[in-house]
Amino acid sequence: MSKEEEGRTMIEQAIAATPTYGSSKRGLPAWTYRNAELLELEYERVILPSWQFVCHVNQVKETGAFATLDLMRDSVIVLRGKDGTLRAFSNVCRHRGSKLLEGAGKCRARITCPYHGWSYGLDGSLAATPSEATFPGLDKKQFGLKPIEIEILMGLVFVRVVGGGPSLKEMWGEYADMLAPFRIEEMVPVAAPTIETWNANWKVVTDNNLENYHVPVGHPGYHRMLDNDLGGFMNKHGVAGSKSILREKLSSNWSEQRYQKLAPQALADMPDDSGKTWFFFSMPPNIGIDVYPDSMDVFQMLPKTAETSLSRYTVLVRPNETRELRVLRYLNGRINRQVTSEDRTLSERVQAGLGSHGYEPGPLSTYEYAIHDFHDRIRAACPVTLLPKAPRAGTLRQRNEDMLAEADREADAMASCP
């Protein structure tokens, strides 16, 4: 066992000792959902080293096609080069740091900075600098755009600002095979991502997305039309999912009932029971991927402030839809807009409650095992979250470093034992 692994073991042992009610673990303490200093740490140690969704590969098929992703302080470009290669770069000019591109679109031959006109080739190399003679000794080879790690899974394009760790293929494993009948790699986006500010910490929204325990009460529409799997499944990488089937008994709601009736005829070409199956997946730390017979969506819970987050929501469909599929997707949209509104209300109610004097986290259900896993990942990356109360203002980062260093010292002590 390496020193780093032993250090992680020490933190994992501390995690195992977190408070419980009987056999049920508690979630993260309330202060971790309201602390600006912790948010900065989470951004650096959890968000940046994780895979983040940008676009579908079919959005960037042509030379010069690009899409961007904005995180809390970082922006990333995904760009198709002249050689056909899809690359990712930091969306920042190497001169004075100006943001280069917005949204999605197509570059001609170069990316040109809107500030001073520095321009970059489609491979990220610095191509030209206006008034180049005023930069004596400039070596343009040293000032190309900073590359970012990129991977495509089922046609979905992800980036990882701080590289390392398992690949998407490793993380998803056989779960990707479960989604093969839905032909996600053929899909295209319906529109640009919908981005909204929710009045809830990003972890509150993530917690909500990680369990189906709330579905019977929080989402009566889903409960009427789907035989919801409240337990689901999860692999060692924290990728979790559940499989729900359309009920035979028709819903009393018009949109839900029409969907149930139309689905069998509109989706008759889909194999086995996939035409009546809705899959709900999550990938650590903040990605939700929902796959329906008629479409799919990717839901990202991005940190904004200690008590607000950005909901980034992208809907994708297979091209050349039939009329019946378009109607089915319209009905799906009505149903899921209601569900999203319910999730927003539920998340914002939790955020409001977390500030109550004396609140302590209650026990987590066995249905909420994916929350257990998510919280343990936060604790491992930011062990300061093991503390029941927030450290004194201005000391959180140092306290976290001290806890990590203590784990290292204990690992060294273990390694020196015969």
SULHUUR-V634640 format. One record per backbone hydrogen bond with DSSP energy under -0.5 kcal/mol. NH is the residue of the N-H (numbers start at 1). CO is the residue of the C=O. E is the energy in kcal/mol with one decimal. If there is no record, write none. Layout:
BEGIN
{{NH CO E} {NH CO E}}
END
This chain:
BEGIN
{{6 2 -2.5} {7 3 -2.4} {8 4 -2.1} {9 5 -2.0} {10 6 -1.9} {11 7 -1.7} {12 8 -2.8} {13 9 -2.3} {14 10 -1.8} {15 11 -2.5} {16 12 -2.5} {17 13 -0.9} {17 14 -0.5} {18 15 -2.1} {21 24 -2.8} {22 20 -0.6} {24 21 -2.6} {26 19 -1.8} {27 362 -0.8} {29 385 -0.5} {32 29 -1.6} {33 30 -1.9} {34 31 -1.7} {36 34 -0.6} {39 35 -1.8} {40 36 -1.6} {41 37 -1.5} {42 38 -3.0} {43 39 -2.5} {44 40 -1.8} {45 41 -2.9} {46 42 -2.6} {47 42 -2.0} {48 43 -2.4} {50 47 -1.9} {52 159 -2.8} {54 157 -3.0} {55 157 -1.0} {57 155 -3.2} {59 56 -2.1} {60 57 -1.2} {61 58 -0.5} {64 80 -2.7} {65 62 -2.2} {66 105 -2.7} {67 78 -1.8} {68 103 -1.2} {69 76 -2.0} {71 69 -0.6} {71 74 -3.8} {76 69 -2.5} {77 89 -3.1} {78 67 -2.9} {79 87 -2.9} {80 65 -2.2} {81 79 -0.6} {81 85 -3.0} {84 81 -1.8} {87 79 -2.6} {87 85 -0.6} {88 148 -0.5} {89 77 -2.5} {90 146 -2.6} {91 75 -3.0} {92 90 -2.0} {93 98 -2.8} {97 93 -1.1} {100 91 -0.8} {105 66 -2.1} {107 64 -3.0} {111 120 -2.7} {112 110 -0.5} {113 118 -3.4} {117 113 -1.1} {119 128 -2.4} {120 111 -2.8} {121 125 -2.9} {122 109 -0.6} {124 121 -2.3} {126 140 -0.6} {127 119 -2.7} {127 125 -0.5} {128 119 -1.5} {132 129 -0.6} {134 131 -2.2} {135 132 -2.0} {138 135 -2.0} {140 138 -0.8} {142 139 -2.1} {143 140 -1.6} {145 124 -3.2} {148 88 -2.6} {149 160 -1.1} {151 158 -2.2} {153 156 -2.6} {156 153 -2.7} {157 55 -3.1} {158 151 -2.8} {158 156 -0.6} {159 52 -2.4} {160 149 -2.0} {162 48 -2.6} {163 161 -0.7} {171 167 -2.3} {172 168 -2.6} {173 169 -2.2} {175 172 -2.2} {176 173 -1.1} {178 174 -1.2} {179 175 -0.8} {179 176 -0.8} {180 177 -1.3} {182 179 -1.7} {183 180 -1.8} {186 183 -1.6} {187 184 -1.7} {188 317 -2.8} {190 315 -2.6} {191 315 -0.5} {194 313 -2.9} {195 193 -0.5} {196 311 -2.0} {198 196 -0.6} {198 309 -2.8} {200 198 -1.9} {204 201 -0.8} {205 201 -1.6} {206 202 -2.1} {207 203 -3.0} {208 204 -2.0} {209 205 -1.7} {210 206 -1.2} {210 207 -0.8} {211 208 -0.8} {212 230 -0.7} {215 212 -1.8} {218 214 -3.7} {219 214 -0.5} {219 215 -2.3} {223 219 -2.0} {224 220 -1.9} {225 221 -2.0} {226 222 -2.5} {227 245 -3.4} {228 226 -1.6} {230 228 -0.9} {233 241 -2.6} {235 239 -2.1} {238 235 -1.9} {240 238 -0.5} {240 282 -2.0} {241 233 -2.7} {242 280 -1.4} {244 242 -0.5} {244 278 -2.8} {245 227 -0.7} {246 276 -2.3} {247 225 -2.8} {257 253 -2.7} {258 254 -2.6} {259 255 -2.1} {260 256 -2.3} {261 257 -2.2} {262 258 -2.7} {263 259 -2.4} {264 260 -0.6} {265 262 -0.6} {266 262 -2.4} {267 263 -2.1} {268 265 -0.7} {270 267 -1.8} {274 271 -2.0} {276 273 -1.8} {277 274 -1.2} {278 244 -3.1} {279 291 -2.9} {280 242 -2.3} {281 289 -2.9} {282 240 -2.7} {283 287 -2.7} {287 283 -2.1} {288 299 -3.0} {289 281 -2.5} {290 297 -2.2} {291 279 -2.4} {292 290 -0.5} {292 295 -2.7} {296 316 -2.0} {297 290 -2.5} {298 314 -2.3} {299 288 -3.3} {300 298 -0.5} {300 312 -2.6} {301 286 -2.1} {302 300 -0.8} {302 310 -2.8} {304 305 -0.7} {304 308 -1.5} {305 308 -1.7} {308 305 -0.8} {309 198 -2.2} {310 302 -3.3} {311 196 -3.2} {311 309 -0.5} {312 300 -2.2} {312 310 -0.7} {313 194 -2.6} {313 311 -0.6} {314 298 -2.3} {316 296 -2.7} {317 188 -2.9} {319 186 -0.6} {326 322 -2.1} {327 323 -2.2} {328 324 -2.5} {329 325 -2.7} {330 326 -2.1} {331 327 -2.3} {332 328 -2.5} {333 329 -2.6} {334 330 -1.9} {335 331 -2.3} {336 332 -3.0} {337 333 -2.1} {338 334 -1.4} {339 335 -1.7} {340 336 -2.6} {341 337 -2.1} {342 338 -2.3} {343 339 -2.7} {344 340 -2.5} {345 341 -2.3} {346 342 -2.8} {347 343 -2.6} {348 344 -2.6} {349 345 -2.1} {350 346 -2.0} {351 347 -2.4} {352 348 -2.0} {353 349 -1.9} {354 350 -2.0} {355 351 -0.5} {355 352 -0.8} {356 353 -1.9} {359 356 -1.8} {364 25 -2.1} {368 365 -1.4} {369 366 -0.9} {371 368 -0.8} {372 368 -1.7} {373 369 -2.3} {374 370 -2.4} {375 371 -3.0} {376 372 -2.2} {377 373 -1.9} {378 374 -2.0} {379 375 -2.6} {380 376 -2.3} {381 377 -1.9} {382 378 -2.9} {385 382 -2.6} {386 383 -2.2} {387 384 -1.7} {395 392 -2.1} {399 395 -2.7} {400 396 -2.5} {401 397 -2.3} {402 398 -2.5} {403 399 -2.1} {404 400 -2.2} {405 401 -2.7} {406 402 -2.5} {407 403 -1.7} {408 404 -1.9} {409 405 -2.6} {410 406 -2.4} {411 407 -1.9} {412 408 -2.5} {413 409 -2.4} {414 410 -2.1} {415 411 -2.3} {416 412 -1.7} {417 413 -0.7} {417 414 -0.8}}
END
